[in-house]
Amino acid sequence: MEQLVYLNRWQWAHRFQMEANSRPARSWLSERHHAVVVPDRGRLASDQDNDRVAMDFISASNTRIQVLEYSELRHLAPPPDLPFVFVHPYSDDEQQATRDFLTDHRTVPALVMVWREQDLIRLWLESRAATNLLASESTASADPVALRAARTMVSEEYNGLASGRGKDTVIHALRALRDAGYSLDPDFWARAILAADGSFESARTVAQFAREITAGRRHRVAKERFRPNIVSIWRDMVEQEARTTT
C-alpha cells in the first residue's frame, strides 16, 4: 500500500466523472476504518456541501469513519495504521496543518484531496513523490543540484526571502542557475524549496522571483552573493555527498 497519495479535485470532477474517478481512492482505502479531516464538521449536515460530496464518493457507505477538523490535528496522536483522508485543505492554516501532521507522522497512510491547482499543498505532495491516483506516474524528484541550491536559499529564510539578504541570495542563485541552463519554472522551484523543508511563504517568494526573472525583470540586489562558479560548487557538493552515502 502506498503511504501518501492524492487526488486533484479538478481532475476528479472533470466531466462529472466523480464516481469513476473515486474508484482508485476506494481501492486504496479497501473499506478500512479511516479518519476524514474537513475544514468544518458542521457543514457536513448539508448533502450539497463540497466536502460532504467528496466524502460520500470516496468513503464506502459501510465503512466506519472518524470525522475530524484541521484545527484538531495539532494535538492528535494517531494509531499508526489508521488511514487519513484530508478533504480540501483550502486555507493556508489548513494546508500547513496537513503538512505538519504528515511530516510528524510519516508512517500514517494518507490521501489528500487538493482543492485548487495553485494550492501549495499540491506542490508539497509532489515534492514528497506522493502518487496522484488519477495520473500514470509521480512527479520526478528535484534535481540534486537544484535541491542543494534550494537548501542554500532556505538557510536564509529566518529573515524572509522577499527582501534583504534572503532576496539577494535567491536572486543571485536563480540567475546563476538560469545561466547554467536550469529551468526557472515557478512550480519546479516551489517544489524544490518545499523539498528542502522551506516554508510555504518561501516557496511562494522563490516561485514569484523565478517568474519575474523569466519575464525579464531586473531586481535591485546587493553585490554578488556567490562565486561565479557557484553551480559547479553545488554540483561538487552533491557528488561528495553521494560518495559519502555509498
N, C-alpha and C positions, 0 to 999 in steps of 0.2 A: 504493500500500500504506500503510495506517495504521501509524504508528510505535509507538504504545502502545495495547495492547488488554488486556482481562482477562476472566476467567470467574469467577463466584462458584460455589463448589463446591455450595452448597445448591440453586442453580438448575440447575446442570449435572447433578446426580444426582437431581433431582426425578422421582419415579415411575420411577426406574431407567432413564431415557431417555438414558443416557450416550452411547450410540452416535450417536443423532440429534443430541444437543447438542454432540458433538465435531466435527461437520462444519464449522461456521464456523471453528474453530481449525485444522483440517486444511487448509481452503481458504486461510486466512491464511498458513499455512506453505508451501503449494504444493509439498510434498515436497522442500523445500530442506534441505541440511545445516544443522543448528542445534545450539545448546547447550541442555542442560537442567540447571537448578540445583535440587538437592534438599537437604534437611537432612542426610541421612546416606546416602552412596552404598552402604554395606554392607547396608542394609535392602532394597535393590532385589533381592536374591537371592530373596526370597520373592514369589511371584506374588500373594499376598494383601495385600501392603503397599499402603497407600492411595496413596503416591507412585508406586509401580510401576503400579498400576491406571490412574491418571491418565495417566501416560506412554504406556502401551500404547494407550489410546484416542486420544490426541491426536497422537502421532507415527506416521506411516506405517511399516509394517514394513520397507519397502525404503529407508528414509531413513537416512543416516549421522548419528549422534548423538554429541555430546561431552558427557559427564556430569561435572558439577562440584558442589561443595558450597558453601553460602553462605559458609563460612569462607575460601574461596579467592578470593572476588570482589575483596577489597581491593586486591590487587596485580596484578590481571588487566588486560591491555591487549587488548581485543577487536578483531578485524577489524571495520571499520565496517559491513559488510553482513551480518554473521553474526547471524541471529535468535536471541534468547534466550527460553527458556520457564522461568519461575520457578514451581516447583511447591510450593504450600503453605508459604510463609514463615510459620511458626507463632509462634516466639518473638519477643520484642522485638528481639533481636540480628539475627535473620533478616530481619525487616521493615525494620530500619534498614539492613542491608546491601543489601537490594533498593533501597531509596530512594536510598542514597548512590551505588550503581552507576549507576542510571538518571539521576540528577542529573549525575553526572560524564561520562556517555556518552549524551548526549541523542539522538544520531543512530542509536543501536543499536535495531533493531526488537525489540520486547519484548512478550511475552504473560505475564501473571501469573495464576496460578490461586489465588484467595483462599480461605483455609480457612474462616474464620468471619465472620459478618456484622459482629461487633463489632471486627474487626481494623482497626487504624488505617491499614494499607496500603491498604485499600479506599477509605477517605476521601481518602487522599493521591492515589490514582489518579483519583478523581473530581475532586479539586482541579486536576489536570493535564488535565482534559477527556479522559481516556482513554475508549476505546469499550468498552462492555460488549457482548461478542459475542452475548449472549443477550437483549439489550434493543433496543428500536427507536430509542433516542436516547441521547445522552450527557447527563450531569448538567450543568445550566447553570452557567456560571462565576459566581463570587461577585459580588454587587452591588458596584460600585466603592466606594461609601461604606462598606459593611461591610468590604471589603478594606483600606481606609485605616484604619478603626478597629482591625482585626486587626494591622496593622503597628505601630500605636501600642502595642498590648499586647505584641507580640513585642519591641519595643525595650526592654522592661523585664525580659526573661526571663533576663538574665545572673545575677540573684539568685533566679530562680524566680518563678513566678506564683501559687504556692499560699499565700504569706504576705508580710507586709511591703509594701513599695512596689508590688511586682508585683501582689499581691492587690488593693490599693487601686485600682490602675489598671484592672484587669479588672472589678471590681465596679461602679465608677462608670461605666465605659464601657458595660457591659451595661445598667445601669439607664437611662442616657441614651438608648441605642438602643431599649430597650423603650418608654420614654415617647414616643419619636418614631415609634412604630408598627412597629418592626422585630421580626421573629420571634426568639425565643430558643431555637429548635430546636437541641438539642445537636449533632447531626450537621452542621447548617449552619455552626455556629461552629467546630467542629473542622476542617471543610474550609477555612474562611476563614483560620484560624491556619496550617494547612499550606500554603495558597496563598501566605501571607505569609512562607514559609520558617521558620515556627516549628517547634519540636521536637515529637516525638510526646508527650512529657511535658506540654508547654504545651497541646497540643490536648486532651489528657485533662482537664487542670485547667480550662480555659475551658469545655469541654463540661459538666463537673460543676457549675461555678458557674452556668451558664445553666439547667441542670436545677433547681438549688436555688432560684434566684430565681423561676423559673416556679412552683415549688411553694409559694412564699410565705415562704421563709426570709429572715430579716433578718441579714445578715452584719455583723460588727463591723469597721469600717474607719475609717481616719483621715478627716480633713476632706476635703471635695470636692477631687478632683484636677483637675477641668476647669471651665471656664466653663459657665454654664447653656446657652449656645448651641453647645456643642461639636459636635453633629451638623451644624449649619449650617456650622461652620468646616470640618469634614471634607468636607462637600459642596462648599464653595467651593474647597478644595484639589484635589478631584477635577476640578472644572471647569477650574481653572487648568492642571493637568497635561494635560488633554485639549487645551486651546488651544495649549500649547507643543509638542505632538507632532503637530499637524496643519499 
